[in-house]
Amino acid sequence: MHALEVAVRNTSATPVYFADVQLVTPSFKTLPAERTDAVIKKTERTDLQITYGAANCSPQGLPEVSPATVVAHVSTGSEQPRKVVFDVPHPDPLLAKLLRDECSEFLIKQAVSIEFGPEWKQSGKAMRGDLMITRRGAGKVSLNDMGGTTHYIVTPEHRPLGVLEADRQRLQVPIALTPGRCDPHAFAEAKKAFLFPVRASIDGGQERVVIVVPPKPLQDRLIAYALKACGLGG
């Protein structure tokens, strides 16, 4: 489930009540309306959150963003809320970017799986292991780079990372991880610490980003290692 915000502004003197809002577009799966219970007064701008579902992607390539509407139940005064449909100017650049990013990742995942390998050991001041690329579909997959996160710096053995040729089934890419932050608050708020972006392309096409997350046991090991490396461990 994803979320974005829409800006609502009332130009009349009468407060307008928004009971709920919903994003409707063929580009993303439609979720139930998001309850808002928001009263918008004159000239007052309010950002209302809308949740939306997964992108509707195709193995044939990146789709064009489709027209979208925001459906809301609104009322003024003592009247009952009624359904109102607001057209989103098309093509909306934000929706186009969200669709492109999600479907780019989808296409890479159709061709290969990208995972953290099972063997990770501390060597010097770094944790070292492999990124494992395993074939799922057809095509030559180029692994161009792997980025760090809010908490970990990634140092590949070489850049670009490597190429899984069309006739190969597996590729191992050696990488090293070191702490990117050492303040105690960072470890308490590590919500995005393990969302590692890998940049890849198929058959020389457009570079795409896949988010790779280590399994929970490895996450625990990396946290323990980082605390120790930062001098914060017990």
C-alpha angles and dihedrals in degrees: 000000000000133000138207136168133243123203116232123191128182115213096181131081092241118086113241122215119215110199096181144339133215135186113225120187136130088235094071135031110263116241128196115281116280111241110233110162088195125161112204117200127199115300088355113133117210127182111219120198119232124190118211134184135243120304118264099238132178130213087225094073145282113333126221115248113260127221114279138202135195110225116201140169107227138170141178126214114341097333122119117259113267130197115263125181119209118196115226111221107258130262094026109201095212094051090045091054094046091050094046094048095048096044092046089059090046092056094051090049090053089060103038144359115234116201143157110262121243098246118075124160136172112248115179108317095336139074108233131198144120138280107223120214115191125183121247103159142006130298145065108281120203117200104206106175146336121221130209129242137231089284110024134058115214119213113182119202087242141355126261089041097222147282129263101210118217092254096048127089104197141027129186120204118193114222138170127215125204131174115274096190131026105184114118092232090061092060091049092053100040097140095137099029094114104040100109116185116219118192115214143155137201123228092344093305131136116319113252135189126235120187111223120196123192117231117266096257090055091046089056091049092049092050091050091047093048093049090052093045090050092049092246099110124106 
